[in-house]
Amino acid sequence: MHPDVRRVVLVRTLRGFADGFVSVLLARHLVEVGFTPLQIGLIVTGTLVGSATLTLLVGLTGVRLGFRALLLGASALMVATGLGFFAITAFVPLLVIAFVGTLNPSAGDVSVFLPTEQAFLADHAAGGARTRIYAFYNVGGNLAGALGALASGAITGRIGFLLYVAVAAIIALVYRGLPPDEPPPPTPTKPLEHSRTVVLHLAALFSLDSAGGGLVVQSLLVVWLYLRFDLSTASTATVFFCAGTLAAFSQLLAPRLASRIGLVRTMVFTHLPANVFLILAALVPHPALAIGFLLLRSLLSQMDVPARQALVMAAVLPAERAAAASVTNVPRSLAAAATPALAGWLLASGYLAAPLVLAGSAKAGYDLLLLWRFRSTVLDHDRTT
């Protein structure tokens, strides 16, 4: 593995720990401050909308800055975000910080780092090797996220946001080791000139999936487990540690499965059962059963991630990868941002099963549409024309 690739994988692992830690800490902290489920949902929405906006700006203008400058700038913003949540407890200022910052309330990665890192990694591998790199990239993040969720049970209060700041500072030091950015070409290729149709179709499908996922981001699942079963903080942290661990290691199977049945079928045939388990978790009456179904969901729900990332990079020309990463990630973030407030309102209104059932149904619809749209299209190898 190229040394620069190892740096990116290491940073993804560090960010995964910080995101897993803060996704549980955020919900608990906001509940302790006295915010309602609706207010928590609005703050979660603010983080996702802000991430989408920033990612779009990076996609449109970042090519002029280069990978190293973008990643160092994102690291500095991560430091400022952690300091803001440590110092402030009023709702409106926190909503503003959530919008402009890097805080991630999800078990997955929805930050401005993601498209920049994906495009960087795509330039260092091809074909099946790229899927394997993405698998290690995601496994490191997910496993560290599980450890972060577990560690969140040991720290109470706002002090935990200082750990987020410390991780951001380490990330900046790691990225300082990347080689200096080369000057951009004087006449860059027009974004997605050759791949616009397929990228827009993928973006639309990914948006449906993310809209469903926004109803059940990890911070809201913490609230759901508390309201539904009065689950303790320690128990919640353990649940999400186990869920994150299963999600992490399961992704190592994705490259082998993709080599046998293709990228699209790997995505659909693992993701669809996971969504059935999510719906079942909402309907069962006992906490052990609900947690069991959530863990089964975690075992399958993330296996599509390295396949999806490899699919996007294979569908476009090398010069279009950064734009494709942004265009497919921004609508996903916007779609995910549109639904947490709805989930918060449903939870506050007593419709406790509704967010999980709606999420599972929307995400299952995405799976079926993806399989139908690309039923006769081969996207397992790099596009050359």
TORRO-302089 format. One record per residue (C-alpha): residue in three letters; y, x, z. Coordinates in nm, 3 decimals. Each point is the difference from the previous one (the first is absolute). Layout:
BEGIN
     r        py        px        pz
   ALA         Y         X         Z
...
***
This chain:
BEGIN
     r        py        px        pz
   MET     0.000     0.000     0.000
   HIS     0.340     0.140    -0.101
   PRO     0.210     0.114     0.301
   ASP     0.280    -0.242    -0.091
   VAL    -0.252    -0.284    -0.014
   ARG    -0.120     0.097     0.347
   ARG     0.360    -0.021     0.122
   VAL     0.034    -0.355    -0.133
   VAL    -0.334    -0.106     0.151
   LEU     0.102     0.155     0.334
   VAL     0.332    -0.185    -0.002
   ARG    -0.174    -0.327    -0.089
   THR    -0.223     0.057     0.304
   LEU     0.297     0.063     0.227
   ARG     0.182    -0.306    -0.131
   GLY    -0.315    -0.205     0.046
   PHE    -0.010     0.091     0.368
   ALA     0.367    -0.090     0.041
   ASP    -0.039    -0.328    -0.189
   GLY    -0.314    -0.102     0.192
   PHE     0.169     0.082     0.328
   VAL     0.323    -0.179    -0.076
   SER    -0.159    -0.310    -0.160
   VAL    -0.151    -0.090     0.339
   LEU     0.290     0.138     0.204
   LEU     0.257    -0.194    -0.204
   ALA    -0.148    -0.343     0.065
   ARG    -0.060     0.071     0.369
   HIS     0.348     0.144     0.044
   LEU     0.169    -0.295    -0.170
   VAL    -0.199    -0.247     0.211
   GLU     0.100     0.187     0.316
   VAL     0.365    -0.001    -0.106
   GLY    -0.023    -0.379    -0.024
   PHE    -0.004    -0.066    -0.374
   THR    -0.175    -0.312    -0.128
   PRO    -0.284     0.014    -0.259
   LEU     0.253    -0.114    -0.261
   GLN     0.239     0.285     0.087
   ILE    -0.289     0.247    -0.012
   GLY    -0.096    -0.137    -0.340
   LEU     0.358     0.047    -0.122
   ILE     0.008     0.362     0.115
   VAL    -0.333     0.064    -0.170
   THR     0.141    -0.160    -0.314
   GLY     0.307     0.222     0.028
   THR    -0.212     0.316     0.009
   LEU    -0.190    -0.106    -0.313
   VAL     0.308    -0.112    -0.195
   GLY     0.176     0.325     0.086
   SER    -0.297     0.209    -0.108
   ALA    -0.013    -0.186    -0.331
   THR     0.372     0.049    -0.064
   LEU    -0.010     0.369     0.079
   THR    -0.311     0.054    -0.210
   LEU     0.169    -0.170    -0.296
   LEU     0.304     0.228     0.033
   VAL    -0.228     0.303     0.010
   GLY    -0.188    -0.122    -0.305
   LEU     0.319    -0.044    -0.200
   THR     0.185     0.316     0.103
   GLY    -0.247     0.229     0.174
   VAL    -0.109     0.182    -0.315
   ARG     0.334     0.183     0.014
   LEU    -0.071     0.129     0.351
   GLY    -0.360     0.120    -0.012
   PHE    -0.299    -0.050     0.227
   ARG     0.096     0.247     0.274
   ALA     0.355    -0.132     0.044
   LEU    -0.118    -0.362     0.009
   LEU    -0.269     0.066     0.257
   LEU     0.230     0.201     0.226
   GLY     0.261    -0.277    -0.019
   ALA    -0.262    -0.261     0.093
   SER    -0.102     0.215     0.298
   ALA     0.359     0.011     0.125
   LEU     0.026    -0.379    -0.029
   MET    -0.322    -0.034     0.200
   VAL     0.156     0.203     0.283
   ALA     0.309    -0.224     0.001
   THR    -0.214    -0.316     0.004
   GLY    -0.195     0.106     0.308
   LEU     0.319     0.093     0.186
   GLY     0.153    -0.337    -0.085
   PHE    -0.292    -0.202     0.139
   PHE    -0.006     0.220     0.310
   ALA     0.370    -0.047     0.076
   ILE     0.064    -0.367    -0.093
   THR    -0.151    -0.329     0.120
   ALA     0.237    -0.264    -0.147
   PHE    -0.150    -0.216    -0.275
   VAL     0.262     0.032    -0.277
   PRO     0.037     0.381     0.019
   LEU    -0.377     0.038     0.005
   LEU    -0.027    -0.224    -0.305
   VAL     0.249     0.226    -0.181
   ILE    -0.189     0.315     0.102
   ALA    -0.328    -0.160    -0.110
   PHE     0.152    -0.067    -0.343
   VAL     0.146     0.345    -0.064
   GLY    -0.272     0.201     0.176
   THR    -0.360     0.105    -0.055
   LEU    -0.180    -0.194     0.274
   ASN    -0.335    -0.132    -0.122
   PRO    -0.141    -0.309     0.177
   SER    -0.312    -0.001    -0.216
   ALA    -0.335     0.172     0.032
   GLY     0.054     0.119    -0.356
   ASP     0.270     0.218    -0.152
   VAL     0.304    -0.184    -0.138
   SER     0.259     0.273     0.046
   VAL     0.228     0.182    -0.244
   PHE    -0.229     0.303     0.028
   LEU    -0.285    -0.176    -0.180
   PRO     0.100    -0.011    -0.372
   THR     0.144     0.351     0.013
   GLU    -0.319     0.140     0.152
   GLN    -0.223    -0.196    -0.238
   ALA     0.176     0.135    -0.308
   PHE    -0.010     0.353     0.144
   LEU    -0.376    -0.020     0.061
   ALA    -0.068    -0.147    -0.344
   ASP     0.137     0.318    -0.158
   HIS    -0.262     0.209     0.182
   ALA    -0.323    -0.179    -0.107
   ALA    -0.149    -0.229    -0.264
   GLY    -0.277    -0.258    -0.035
   GLY    -0.252    -0.015     0.283
   ALA     0.161     0.298     0.175
   ARG     0.321    -0.200     0.034
   THR    -0.184    -0.292     0.161
   ARG    -0.158     0.244     0.249
   ILE     0.339     0.151     0.085
   TYR     0.143    -0.346     0.058
   ALA    -0.302    -0.083     0.217
   PHE     0.062     0.305     0.223
   TYR     0.373    -0.080    -0.002
   ASN    -0.067    -0.352     0.126
   VAL    -0.284     0.091     0.236
   GLY     0.223     0.247     0.181
   GLY     0.272    -0.263     0.035
   ASN    -0.230    -0.281     0.108
   LEU    -0.201     0.205     0.248
   ALA     0.315     0.141     0.155
   GLY     0.142    -0.353     0.005
   ALA    -0.301    -0.112     0.201
   LEU     0.056     0.282     0.248
   GLY     0.367    -0.094     0.016
   ALA    -0.085    -0.362     0.078
   LEU    -0.235     0.116     0.275
   ALA     0.261     0.239     0.143
   SER     0.255    -0.280     0.015
   GLY    -0.185    -0.151     0.292
   ALA     0.081     0.306     0.214
   ILE     0.379    -0.010    -0.041
   THR     0.225    -0.286     0.103
   GLY     0.364    -0.068    -0.068
   ARG     0.242     0.149    -0.249
   ILE    -0.107     0.357     0.071
   GLY    -0.267    -0.038    -0.267
   PHE     0.264     0.006    -0.273
   LEU     0.078     0.360     0.095
   LEU    -0.355     0.089    -0.105
   TYR     0.082    -0.157    -0.337
   VAL     0.305     0.228    -0.020
   ALA    -0.209     0.307     0.085
   VAL    -0.250    -0.077    -0.275
   ALA     0.284    -0.042    -0.250
   ALA     0.136     0.343     0.093
   ILE    -0.342     0.160    -0.056
   ILE    -0.026    -0.174    -0.338
   ALA     0.332     0.149    -0.105
   LEU    -0.123     0.349     0.093
   VAL    -0.318    -0.047    -0.206
   TYR     0.191    -0.119    -0.305
   ARG     0.241     0.291     0.022
   GLY    -0.296     0.210    -0.116
   LEU    -0.017    -0.172    -0.339
   PRO     0.127     0.208    -0.292
   PRO     0.362    -0.059    -0.105
   ASP     0.049    -0.285    -0.245
   GLU     0.037     0.091    -0.365
   PRO     0.312    -0.123    -0.182
   PRO    -0.059    -0.341    -0.162
   PRO    -0.033    -0.016    -0.379
   PRO     0.336    -0.064    -0.174
   THR    -0.130    -0.311    -0.176
   PRO    -0.269    -0.161     0.217
   THR    -0.244    -0.243    -0.152
   LYS     0.102    -0.363     0.029
   PRO    -0.193    -0.147     0.295
   LEU    -0.317    -0.186    -0.105
   GLU     0.089     0.005    -0.368
   HIS    -0.369     0.008    -0.095
   SER    -0.165    -0.173     0.298
   ARG     0.237    -0.280     0.096
   THR    -0.235    -0.294    -0.063
   VAL    -0.299     0.124     0.197
   VAL     0.218     0.125     0.288
   LEU     0.183    -0.333     0.028
   HIS    -0.331    -0.188     0.000
   LEU    -0.135     0.227     0.273
   ALA     0.323    -0.035     0.199
   ALA    -0.021    -0.380    -0.014
   LEU    -0.361    -0.001     0.117
   PHE     0.065     0.253     0.276
   SER     0.292    -0.214     0.117
   LEU    -0.228    -0.300     0.052
   ASP    -0.233     0.216     0.206
   SER     0.287     0.140     0.208
   ALA     0.153    -0.343     0.062
   GLY    -0.328    -0.098     0.161
   GLY    -0.013     0.329     0.190
   GLY     0.350    -0.055     0.137
   LEU    -0.130    -0.298     0.195
   VAL    -0.240     0.223     0.193
   VAL     0.171     0.339     0.040
   GLN    -0.130     0.179     0.308
   SER     0.302    -0.078     0.217
   LEU    -0.051    -0.373    -0.060
   LEU    -0.374     0.024     0.059
   VAL     0.086     0.149     0.340
   VAL     0.207    -0.311     0.074
   TRP    -0.275    -0.227    -0.138
   LEU    -0.269     0.154     0.223
   TYR     0.230    -0.039     0.299
   LEU     0.088    -0.364    -0.071
   ARG    -0.348    -0.104    -0.109
   PHE    -0.216     0.182     0.257
   ASP     0.246     0.156     0.249
   LEU    -0.138     0.342    -0.090
   SER     0.126     0.285     0.217
   THR     0.197     0.295    -0.132
   ALA    -0.287     0.243     0.061
   SER    -0.250    -0.226    -0.174
   THR     0.234    -0.051    -0.295
   ALA     0.047     0.375    -0.039
   THR    -0.378     0.050     0.002
   VAL    -0.051    -0.270    -0.263
   PHE     0.247     0.158    -0.239
   PHE    -0.140     0.347     0.065
   CYS    -0.343    -0.124    -0.107
   ALA     0.145    -0.191    -0.295
   GLY     0.196     0.300    -0.121
   THR    -0.299     0.232     0.036
   LEU    -0.222    -0.230    -0.206
   ALA     0.269    -0.039    -0.266
   ALA     0.051     0.376    -0.017
   PHE    -0.358     0.114    -0.047
   SER    -0.091    -0.285    -0.234
   GLN     0.243     0.138    -0.260
   LEU    -0.218     0.307    -0.046
   LEU    -0.248    -0.228    -0.176
   ALA     0.257    -0.119    -0.255
   PRO    -0.019     0.299    -0.239
   ARG    -0.380    -0.019    -0.021
   LEU     0.007    -0.376    -0.048
   ALA     0.274     0.026    -0.264
   SER    -0.203     0.254    -0.194
   ARG    -0.281    -0.255    -0.026
   ILE     0.175    -0.333    -0.058
   GLY     0.359     0.093    -0.090
   LEU     0.332    -0.017     0.181
   VAL     0.071    -0.373    -0.042
   ARG    -0.345    -0.116     0.112
   THR     0.013     0.234     0.297
   MET     0.328    -0.162     0.103
   VAL    -0.120    -0.359    -0.038
   PHE    -0.357     0.021     0.128
   THR     0.108     0.160     0.328
   HIS     0.327    -0.186     0.056
   LEU    -0.125    -0.356    -0.059
   PRO    -0.258    -0.006     0.286
   ALA     0.261     0.153     0.231
   ASN     0.226    -0.299    -0.058
   VAL    -0.281    -0.241     0.081
   PHE    -0.046     0.179     0.333
   LEU     0.372    -0.034     0.071
   ILE    -0.017    -0.378    -0.044
   LEU    -0.308    -0.020     0.222
   ALA     0.180     0.197     0.273
   ALA     0.269    -0.269     0.007
   LEU    -0.248    -0.284     0.040
   VAL    -0.248     0.120     0.262
   PRO     0.067    -0.104     0.364
   HIS    -0.115     0.310     0.189
   PRO     0.191     0.331     0.015
   ALA    -0.313     0.211    -0.051
   LEU    -0.077    -0.182    -0.325
   ALA     0.359     0.022    -0.120
   ILE     0.016     0.373     0.073
   GLY    -0.337     0.048    -0.167
   PHE     0.122    -0.162    -0.321
   LEU     0.322     0.202     0.012
   LEU    -0.206     0.319     0.027
   LEU    -0.222    -0.106    -0.292
   ARG     0.316    -0.064    -0.196
   SER     0.126     0.348     0.083
   LEU    -0.326     0.153    -0.119
   LEU     0.065    -0.134    -0.352
   SER     0.369    -0.078    -0.035
   GLN     0.126     0.354    -0.067
   MET    -0.267     0.124    -0.241
   ASP     0.210    -0.126    -0.289
   VAL     0.300     0.220     0.090
   PRO    -0.099     0.334    -0.161
   ALA    -0.139    -0.190    -0.298
   ARG     0.327    -0.191    -0.036
   GLN     0.209     0.315     0.020
   ALA    -0.218     0.176    -0.256
   LEU     0.013    -0.308    -0.223
   VAL     0.381     0.004    -0.015
   MET     0.013     0.372    -0.077
   ALA    -0.268    -0.034    -0.270
   ALA     0.178    -0.293    -0.165
   VAL     0.317     0.195    -0.085
   LEU     0.101     0.322    -0.168
   PRO     0.061     0.302     0.229
   ALA     0.378    -0.019    -0.053
   GLU    -0.002    -0.363     0.119
   ARG    -0.194     0.046     0.324
   ALA     0.293     0.012     0.240
   ALA     0.154    -0.311    -0.156
   ALA    -0.336    -0.181     0.000
   ALA    -0.055     0.085     0.366
   SER     0.341    -0.141     0.090
   VAL    -0.025    -0.310    -0.220
   THR    -0.340    -0.094     0.141
   ASN     0.091     0.078     0.361
   VAL     0.345    -0.164     0.016
   PRO    -0.119    -0.352    -0.092
   ARG    -0.290     0.047     0.243
   SER     0.244     0.083     0.278
   LEU     0.231    -0.288    -0.089
   ALA    -0.289    -0.243    -0.012
   ALA    -0.130     0.127     0.333
   ALA     0.350    -0.038     0.144
   ALA     0.023    -0.364    -0.106
   THR    -0.274    -0.129     0.229
   PRO     0.006     0.152     0.355
   ALA     0.285    -0.233     0.103
   LEU    -0.212    -0.294    -0.120
   ALA    -0.292     0.129     0.206
   GLY     0.228     0.036     0.302
   TRP     0.120    -0.360    -0.042
   LEU    -0.360    -0.127    -0.031
   LEU    -0.102     0.188     0.315
   ALA     0.306    -0.125     0.190
   SER    -0.080    -0.356    -0.112
   GLY    -0.356     0.018     0.126
   TYR    -0.175     0.024    -0.339
   LEU    -0.194     0.305     0.108
   ALA    -0.270    -0.006    -0.268
   ALA     0.236    -0.063    -0.290
   PRO     0.129     0.357    -0.064
   LEU    -0.352     0.143    -0.024
   VAL    -0.133    -0.282    -0.218
   LEU     0.297     0.015    -0.236
   ALA    -0.024     0.378    -0.019
   GLY    -0.370     0.000    -0.079
   SER     0.040    -0.270    -0.265
   ALA     0.289     0.176    -0.177
   LYS    -0.175     0.336     0.001
   ALA    -0.324    -0.151    -0.130
   GLY     0.199    -0.160    -0.283
   TYR     0.136     0.344    -0.086
   ASP    -0.352     0.142    -0.020
   LEU    -0.116    -0.265    -0.243
   LEU     0.310     0.027    -0.218
   LEU    -0.027     0.380    -0.014
   LEU    -0.362    -0.022    -0.112
   TRP     0.088    -0.259    -0.265
   ARG     0.305     0.187    -0.133
   PHE    -0.179     0.333    -0.043
   ARG    -0.349    -0.133    -0.075
   SER    -0.004     0.168    -0.342
   THR     0.243     0.288     0.060
   VAL    -0.108     0.353     0.088
   LEU     0.250     0.176     0.229
   ASP    -0.230     0.259     0.157
   HIS     0.134     0.296    -0.199
   ASP     0.349     0.140    -0.051
   ARG     0.206    -0.164    -0.269
   THR     0.089     0.243    -0.282
   THR     0.198    -0.224    -0.239
***
